[in-house]
Amino acid sequence: MRSTAVARLALRNVATRQCSSRTFITAGIAGQNHQRIPRRQAQWQSIPQRRWQSGTAQAVLETAMQDPSALTQDTIVDNLNPEEAQRLSRVRNIGIAAHIDSGKTTATERVLFYTGRIKDIHEVRGRDAVGAKMDSMDLEREKGITIQSAATFCDWIKKQPDSVTGEMKDEKYHINLIDTPGHIDFTIEVERALRVLDGAVMILCAVSGVQSQTVTVDRQMRRYNIPRISFVNKMDRAGANPWKAVDGISQKLRIPAAAVQIPIGVEDGFQGVVDLIRMKALFSEGARGEIIREDEVPADLREFAQEKRRLLIESLADVDEEIANAFLEERTPSPLEIKAAIRRATIGLKFTPVLMGSALADKSVQPMLDAVVDYLPNPSEVENLALDRRRAEAPVKLVSYNSLPFVGLAFKLEESNFGQLTYIRVYQGQLKKGSYVTNARTGQKVKIPRIVRMHSNEMEDVQEIGAGEICAVFGVDCASGDTFAEGGLGYTMTSMYVPDAVISLSIRPKQTKDTPNFSKAIARFQREDPTFRVHVDTESGESIISGMGELHLSIYVERMRREYNVEVLTGQPQVAYRETIQQPVNFDHLLKKQTGGSGDYARVVGYLEPTGTLGENKFEQQIVGGTISEKYLLACEKGFQQSCINGPMLGHRVLGASMVVNDGATHMTDSSEMAFKNATQQAFRKAFMAAGPQVLEPLMKTVITAPNEFQGNIVGLLNKRNAVINDTEVGPEEFTLYADCSLNSMFGFSSQLRASSQGKGEFSMEFSHYAPAPPQLQRELVAKFEKERAEKNKK
């Protein structure tokens, strides 16, 4: 106890010293990984080793539990064991995210090649039938899109100056990398990757700039506080304009951005980039651009480079105090100061540096890797919180020390030949082969029989994984989003955001004999993908699958055929309509039934009214004098909530309804909870149909991009679908159109768009909001629902 108390006192003294006018320096020179390092760190060897013994780690843990707001990330970093600090400073957990077809998988392929993880480069739509390494599914290689996020790891060797001698030496950085899909239908893959990563590379197309899915990715990065660097890809394409992308980041995404490079030539003449920080030209040479040659800045670009460098410093002065002071003193900051400022501002989510290159042309990818090392945080610099269930879910800060009890999050599940593969991010402590950990959700203790590092669909066995790393384990039965901990810690972590499904299909196996395999496929896909949902329609008995779009569901139908040899029949796509009311209405409903013995008696009085917003439904009781007892009121609320699941008009969920029960009556022997539940449901149905019921349909935020000559055709297509066009951006070659379209009217739109634009148009849809359906459609839907119900009643 005494050693722990002494350690806690030492920690408090350390924290106090840190808070009083801390001074930081940036180690090394240009090209190095710059961190905020206290000056005293150079004196590590002179500090007694007991500071990093388990007592200090325990003191940090207790501070993290009792008062997480008082424990800064700087304190955590400063109290790391020097060996651990060295290991973590060399780790980066990053994701690559962007709009569809911006070059994510192509860029990842180059990263793997330049880091030596693969020996040959293969293209996404390669002619050699191999395909990119990270697209391991046959479907991905055929369609040329990423469907599942794929994890890998690699080591990037970067030349850095020695902190003592100043001589250049090779430093090895370990990068855990996740390549994510771009299509909105697979958005959950991006969500769960960003949930566990420390930083990201946001890729933009040099021609299109900020596109619709770029905005979605930006929103996801903000949701999980992910620092990002931006990489303008496809600089060799006709019409490439990197400054459109830089302006788009600042204006559309509303995060300050400035280029840290300028291109040397554009389109066919793109040769390399100028590093604005060190004012050096970087050229990619060799058969696959594996050699980076440094040279002087070309004479014709010097003035432009100086201008963009000034702009970079001005942008940094707006977000970083030290650069602002240098700016006010009219002093030009050194390359070291600029790099340190970019790192601070990037990790602080105040800024994103913009780099340029062309992954397909093998140009300027290595400087992007240097920027990952230089500007994105290591695991110890990122704040991660858990909830302590033993203390009413009070927030607790997770500390990336190996010596502390293990805490990890299972963020993705996959079925493999060896059973369920569970991807885990280790936030605290170590995960060792053969160790026992507890699932926070179920309370079950499970053994870890096998740990692997993933390289796309290949795996490499390891004995243990340290804090801040990503791995996968076999033989652990869990769900996506489960927290694992050891040492009696009652910690649980918040899971990722899961969007609602917007489209449904009825589905059944073509052959009855395929039913077991069909059930296996459905169960597996539900475990792997939280946005893929299945339920059985109570009236028709059909299995209904729901997802994020037509492509999403069609991929799963195809996977059933390929992976489980199950041919299925699908019904008409069903739109997830909603129901609501427009006006208040009073109700006074009496349920009275006598069937011999005790009967049913319940009377409920009150009113039903719209809440004013299409949000959650509300139930309220205003009973005075105890005319209805508390247990019957709970039954009334249960009946109301069940009624809202299947509305009276179409059987779809009800939104924006408020029910108030203010009076009623009970019978001494005939009243029961079931009677009041049924009475509430009957009163709800009757009042709902009298309160101006209305059908709501999902409106999709639709973005269409096509060559300018097809603009008239596409606007005509949207007008036929009663779409509301919100904005149009016309570029030199392509136009981008933003519209709100009803999902119901967009079925089959992809084939018509291809026909109207000679196959050159593309579009993406994302759920926006619910809005009243047109009166004619409402009448048709209600008539169809009543007809189906009547036919079922005849049977």
N, C-alpha and C positions, 0 to 999 in steps of 0.2 A: 504493500500500500504506500509505504514511504517513497519508494522509487518512482511510483506513478505520480505521486503528488509533486515530487521534485521536478519530474519531466514536465508536468502541467505548468508549474511555475516558470520553468525555462521557456516553454512555448509562449506563455503570456508575455514574458520579457522580450522574446523575439518579436512577437506581434506588435508590442508597444514601440520597440525600436523601429520597426518597419513603418509604422504609421506616422512617425515624426520626420517630416521632410525627407522622404526616400530619394536617393539619387541613383539613377540607372545609367549604365554605359552600354554601348553596343560593341560586342566582341568582334574582332576580325576586321577584314577589309571587304571591298566590293566582291560580290559573288558568294559570300558566306551566308549561312543560315543565321539570321539576326534574331536574338531574343532579348527580352527585358531582363538583364542579368544584374543583380546588385553588385556594387563594387567589392563588397566583402567576399564574394564568391571566389575570388582569386586567392583568398586566404584559407580555403577549405582545409588544406593540409595541417594548418596550425590549430584548428579547432578540435577539441577532444572528440574521439569517436563516439563517446557515450550519447552524444546528441542524436545520433541516428539509430540508436538501439531501440528495442521494441517499446521501451517506456515512452519515448517521444511519439512513436507511431500511435500508441494507445491514447496518449494525450490529445493528439490531433483528431483521432476518432471520436473521443468524448466531446471535444469542442464541436465537431461536425454534427454530433447528435443533439447536443444541448442548445447550441446557438449557431446554426449554420451561417447566418448573415454576418457574424463576426469573423468567420474564417474565410479570408480572401484566397484566391487562387495563388497569389504571390506567396502567401504564407505556406501553402501546401508545397509549392515548388521549392521554397527555401529550406524546408525541413525534410526534403528527400535525402535518402542515402545517396552519396555521390555516384555510386555505381548505377543506382536506379535512375538518378537524374540524367546520367549519360545515356542510358538505354532509352528512356522515354523521349529525350530530345531528338533521338534519331528515328522516331516512329511518326508516321502520318497515316491517318484513316480518312480517305477521300472518296467521293463519288463523282461520277461524270454524268451531268444531266443537261438536257436541252430539248428544243423543239424537234419534232419528227424530221429525220433526214438532215440533221445538222452536222453529222459526222462523229457521233459519240463513239460508236463501235470501231470505226476506222481509226480514230485518235487513240483508243485503248490498244488496238493492235500495234500501233507504232510504239506506244509506251512499253508494251511487253517486249517488242523487238529490241529497242534501244537499251532496255535494262537487262537483256540477255535471257529473258524467260522463254522466248520462242526463237527458233533459228531462222524461220522463213515468215514472210508477210503474205497473208492471204486476204483477199477483198471480201466485202460483205456479199456482193453478187459476183463472186469470182467465176471465171470460166473453167477453173481446174476442179470444180465440184468439191472443194475442200471447205471454203467459207472461213469467216473470221473465227478466231479461237474462242471468243466469248459468246458466239452464237452456237451453242452446242446442240440445240434442238433442230431436227430436220425441217420442221415448219419454219423456224427462223431463217434458215439458209435458203429455203425455197422462196419465201415472201420478201426476204431482204429487210426484215424488221426485227427489232429485239422484243421478245415477248416476256421473258423472265429476266430479272436482274441477275447478273452473274458476278461472283466474287473471285478475286485473285490476289496474289501478293507478289511483290518484286523488290529488288534492291537497286537503288539508284546511287551510283558512285559519283560524288561531286568534289571537285578540287576546291580545297579551302586552306587558308593560311593557318599555320600552327600558332596557338595562342601564346607560346613562349618564344619560339625562334622566328616566327613570321614567315617561314618557308611554306610553299604550297605543298599540300599533301592530300591524298584521297581520303574522303570521309564517306562511309556507307550509311545510307538512309533506308529504312525498311518501310515500304509503302503498301498498305492494305487498300485495295481499290475495288469499287463496285461500279459496274457498267449498268446503267438503268435504261428502261424503254422510254421512247418519246411519245408514243400514242396515248391519248387521254384514257383509252379503254383499259390500259394497264397502269393506271396512276397509283394503285396501291403498292406497286413494286418500287416506285420512287419514294412514296411516303415512308415505307419501312426501312429503306436504305438510309434516307436522310435522318431518320429517328436515331440511328446509332452511330452516324459518322461525325467527325470533328470538323470537316471542311469539305468544300466541293469546287469542282471546275465547271463553270457554266459556259457551255459552248454556244456561239452564235454564228449564223451564216453571214459572211461578208456581204452578200447580195441582199438578203432579206432583212437583216438586222434583228431587232426584237420582234418575235412572232407570238402568236396566241399562246402556244404551249410554253414559251419562255416566261410569259407572265404567270402561268400556273406554277411552273417550277420555282419562280421567284417567291410566290406566295408560300409554297411548301418550305423553302429554305428559311423564310422569316418565321414560320410556325415553329421550327425547331432551332432557331437562332444559329444558323449555319453560316460561318464566314465563307466568302467565295472569291476566287479569282476568275476573271472572264477571259475566254480565248476566242478570238474572231477567226473562225476557220474558213476554208475555201477562198483564200486570198488570190488563188490562180484562176478563179472563175470569171467569165465575162460579166461586167457590171459590178465587180467587187468595189465596195466603198466602206472601209472600216470605220470612218468617222460617223457614218449613219448609225452603226451599231453602238459606238461610244455615246453619241447623243441620245439614242434610244434608251440606254441603261439609265442615264441621268434623268431623262424626262418621263419615260413610261414606267420604269421600275422605281423611280424616285430614290435611287441610292447614288451618292456622288461617285463618279467614275472618271478616270483619266488614263490615257495610254501611257504605258511605260516603254513602248516600242513604237517605231514608225516603219512602214514597209519600204523596202528597196525595190521599186517597180511594182506594178499591179497587173492583174489578169495574166496574160501569157508571159509578161516580162517580170513576174514576181521572182526575185532571186534570194531574198533574205530580209533581215530586219536590222534596225539600228537600236541598240540598247540606250535609252535616253538617260539612264542613271550613270552609266560609266562612259557614255558617248563613244561606243564601239560598234562597228558593223559586224554582224554575225551572218555568215554564209553556210548553208548546208551543202556538203560535198560528199562524194563517194557514190557507190552504186545505189544505195537506199538512203542517202542523206545522213549516214551515221557519223560523219566527221563534221564538227563545227569549227569553222575557221574564223578567227577574229582578225579584223582589219580596221584601218582608219575609216571614219565616216566619209562617204563619197562627197566630193566638193559641191555638187549641185544640191545636196540635201542638208548641208551644214546649217544654213540659215533656218530652214524649216524645222530641223531637229532642235535647234536652240529655242525656237518659238514654242514648240510642243513641250520642251523641258520646263520652260517658264510656266506654261499652263499647268503642268503636273505639280510643280511646287506651289502654285497658287491654290490648286484644288486641295493639296495636302494641308496648306495653311488654314483652310476653312474647317478642317476636322482634327488637326493635331496641334497641341499647344506649343510644342518645341519648335516646329517649323513656323508657326505663326510668329513666335518671338524672333526667329532669325529673319523672317520676312519684314517685320517691323523695324528691325535693326539694319535693314537693307544689306543683309549679309547673305551670300549664296551658300546654302547648306551643302555639306560634303556628301559624297555618295553614301557613306556610312550612315549619316543622319537621315538621308532620304529613305534608305532601305529600312531603317529602324522605324521611321514614321509610318511607312506603308504597312509594315507588319503590325504595329500597334493599332492603326486605324482599321485594317482588315479584320483582325481578331476582335476588335471592338464593334464590328458590324456597322462602321461609319463610312466605309469606302471599299471600292473594288478596283484593283489594278487591271488594266486591259492589255492582253498580249495578242500577237497576231501570227498567223502561219497557215499552212495548208497540210493537213494530215495525209491526204491522198497523194500529194506531190512530194511527201517526205521532207517538208521544209519547216524548220523552226519549232519542232515538237520538244526537243531537248531543253531549250530555254523555258518552256512551259513547266517542265519537270523541276527545273531549278527554282522557278517561282513557287511551286507547291512546297518545296523545302524551305524557301526563304520567308514566305508570307502566310502560310496556313499553320494553324496551331498544332502542337503535339498534344497527346491525351491529357497531360498534367495541367495544361493551360485552359482547359474547357470545364466550365461548371456543369456538373451533373447532379440532379437531385433525386432522391427516393422518398417514399412515405413510410414512416414507422408505424406499423399497425398496433404496436403495443402502447403507443402514446397518442391515440386518437388520430392516426395518420398525419402526425406532425412532420413537416419537411425535414429531411436529413441530407447533408451534403456528402456525396461519395468521394472518397479520397483514393487516388490511383497509386497506392502503395502495395507492393507484393506481400508485405508482412501482415496486412490486415485481413479480416475474414472476407471470403469471396462473395461478390455480388455480380450477377450477370443477367442479361436480358436475351430471351429467345425471340428473335425478330423475324425469322423466316423458317418455314418447314418445306421439305422436299421429300418425295418418295424416291428411293434408289433401289438398286439390286440388293443392297445389304439391309434394307429396312428404312425407317424414317430418319432423315438427315435433318438435324436441328442446328441452325446457324445461331451462334451466341456471341454477343459483345461483352467482354469482360471489363467491368468498370472499376472493380476494387478487388484486391487479393489475387490469388492464383487458382487456376482450374487445373487439377492434376488427374491423370489417368488413374482410375480405380478409386477416386475419392467419392465421398457421399455429400450430396447437396440437397436442399429442401425446396420443393416447388411452393412458392408463396401462395398461389391460388388454391391448390388442393391440400397443402400441408403434408404431402407425401415426401418421404426421403428416397432419393433415387441414386443409384450408383452410376458413375461415368465410365463405361467400359472401353470407349475408344474416342480419341480426339484426333481430328485431322485439320490440316490447312487446305483450303480449296483453291484450285487453279482451274476455273470454269467447271468442267465436269470431271476433272482429275483431282485426286486427293493425295496428300502426303501425311503420313502418320507422325504425330508428335507426342511426347510424354507429358508436357505441361504448357500452359499458356499464361503469360503474365498480364498484369493490369494494363488496360489500354489497347489490348489486341482483339482481333476478330478470329473466330475459329468455327468449326462445326463438330458436332458430336453424334454418335450413333447410339441406339438402344435406349433413348430417353423418350418416354411417352408424355407429350405436353401439347399445349396449343400455342399458336402464334401470339406473342405478347406476354408470355409467362415470365415471371422473375424467379431466378434461382439464387439462393443464399446459403451460407453455412455459418457455423459458430453460434447458432441460436438467434441470429439477427432476424427480426420480424419485418424485413424491408420488402416493399413492393414498389415497382416503377410504373409510371404512367405509360400506357400503350400508345400506339400510333393512331392518328385520325383515320377513320374508315368512312368514306362517303356512301350515301344511299344509292341503291340500285335504281336504274331508270327504265329498264326494259326487261321484259319477261317472255319466255317461250314455254309452251307445253312440250313435253318430251317423253318418249317411251321407246324401249327397245323394239326393233323390227321383228325379231324372233324371241319367243318366250324363253327359249333355252339360254338366251344371253342375259337374262335378268340378274343372276349373281354377279357377273362381270360389270354390268351396268351399275349395280348398287355399289360395288367396290370403287368404280371410277368416280361416281358422284361423291362418295364419302371422302375419297382422297382429295378431290379438287376443292371441296369445302374446307378441309383442314389446311390446305396450302394457301388458299386465296380467300381472305375475309370478304371481298366484294362479290364473290360468286355464292349465291344463296339458292337454296332449294326448299320448297315446301309442297305439301300435297293439298290440292284444292278439296275442301271438305265436301262440296256438293258434287263435283264431277269425278273426284277420285284420281284426277290426273296429277302427275308430277310437274311442277312448274319451276324452271330455273330462271334466276334473275341475275342481271349483271350491269356493266357500265356502258354497253353499246352492242351494236350488231356484230362487230368484229370480235369483241370479247367472247360472246356466246358461240360464235361460229368456230373460234379457235378450240374451245372446249369440246364441241361436237366432233371436230376433226381429230382431236387427241383421243377421244373415246374410240374412234374407228381405228386409229393407228396403234395406240398403246394397249388397248384392251380387246381389239378385234370385235367391237360392238357397233353394228349399224343401227342408227336411231332414226325415228320419225319425229319431226318437230312440227308444232302447230303454228298458227298465225302469231306474229310478234304481238305481245300485249304491252300496252303502255301503262305505266304506274300512275293512273289518274288519282285524284283526291276529291273529296266532297266537303262542302262547307255550307253555312247558312248566311242569309243576308239581313234578317230582321229578328227581333225578339218575339217570343210567343209564350203564353202561359200554358201550363198543363195541370190537370187534376185527374189523376188516373187511379182507378180502383181495380185491384185484382182480387176476385172473389170466386173461389172454386170449391165445391163440396163433392167429394167422391166417396163418401162413407168413411167413418173414422175422422181423424184430423184432416182438415182441408187446407186451402191456401187463402190467406187474407193479407193484403197489403195495400195501403193507400199512400200515394206520394203526390205532393202538391208543390209547385214552384214555377220556374220559368227557364227557358232555354234562350240564349242570346249569343251573337257573335262576339269574339274577344277583341276584334278590331285589327288583329294581325293574324297572318296565316301560320301561327306557331303552334305551341302545345295547347292541348285541350285542358280545361279547368273544371274541377268539381268543387262546389262549396255548399256547406250546410248552414242554414240560419234558423235552426230549430229553437224555439223558445218554449220553456215549460216542459221539456222532455216528452213531447208527443210521440217521438220516435227515439228509441234507445240507441246508444252509441254503436252497439254491434250491428244493428240493422242499417245504420247510416254507413258503416263500412261496407256492408253488402250492396247498398245503393251505389257507392263510389265504384265498387268492382263491376257492377252491372253497366255503369256509364262508360268505364274504360273499355270493357269488352265490346260495347256497342260502337265505340269509335274505331275499333279495328276493322270492322266490316260495316260500312255505311249503308243506309236504307236504299239509296238510289242505285248504286252500281256494285255494291259489295266491296268498295275500296275504302282506304283509311280516311277518317274524318279529320279535318284541320280547322283550328280557330273556332271551336264551339265551347261555350261555357254553360254548365248546368248548375242551377241553384235550387236546392230543396229547402223550403221554408215551413212546411207543414205536412201533416199526414195523420194516419190513424193505424192502430194495431189491434189485434184480437188476442185475447188471453191465451187461447189454445191453438188457433189456426195460423197465427203469424210465425214466420221463420225467416232465416237469412236468405234461403233460396227464394221465398215468396217475394221479398223486397228486391232481391236482385232481378228477378223476372219482371216485376212491376216497373222497375226503373228502365229496363230495356224496352218494354212496351211503350212506356210514356215517352222515352227518347225517340223511338221510331215515329210515333204519331206527331210529336211536336216538331221533329226535324222536317217532315214533309209539309208542315204548315208554316215553316219559318223561311220561305223563299230559298229552297235548296238549290245548290249550284254545283256543277261539275268543274273541277280545276284540272288543267292539263299542264304537263311539264314543258317549259320553254327552254330551248337549248341555245347557249351562246355559241353561234356558228361563225367560223372564220374561213373564208374562201380565198385562195390565191390562184391566179391564172394569168396568162399573157393578156396584155391590154386589148388585143383585137377581139377577145371573146367576152368583153365586159357586158355588152348589150344582151347577149344570149343568156348569160348567167343571171343578170338582174331580172330578165323575163322569167327564168325558172323560179326565182324566189318570189316574184309577184304572184305566180300561180299558186304558190303555197301560203299566201297571205303573210309572208315574213315581214318583219319590221326592220328595215335597213338603218342601222345606227350611224355608220361611218364608212367612208371609202378613202383609201390611200392609193394614189396613183404614182407609180415609180416610172423610171425610164422604159422598162420592159414589162413589168408585172404590176398588177393592181391587187390590193388586199381589201376585201369587203367584210365588214362586221355586221352581223344581223342576229335578231332573236327569232327563232323558228320553233314552231311546235314540233315535238318529237314525232307525233303521229303523221305529220305531213312529210317527214324527212325519210321515210322508208323508201328504199330504192333510189335515193338521190345520187348515190355515188356513180351508178351506171349512167344516169342522165347527165351528170356533170362531165363524165368522160366523153360522152357523145357530143356534148355541146362545146367542148374545148379541145377536141382531137386528142384526148388523153393527157393533156398538159395541165389540167386543173387539179387542185387538191383541196380538201377541206377537213376541218376538225370540229367536233362538237363537244361541249361540256355543259352539264346541267347548270342552269342559271336560277330559275325560280318558277313557282307555280302561278298561273294566271287563269281567269275564267275561260272556259272553252266556248267557241262560237255557239249560238243558240241551236242552229241546225245540227251540229255535231252532238250537242247534249241530248236533243230529242232522239237522234239515231241510237246513241249509246243506251239511253234508258229503255227505248223500245226493244232493243236487242237483249238487254238484261232481263226484262220482264218476260219476253218470249222464251228464253232459255229456262227461266225459273218455272214457267208454266209447263214446259215439256217435261222437266224433271218431276214436277208434282204429279203428272199423269202416270208416270212410271211407278 
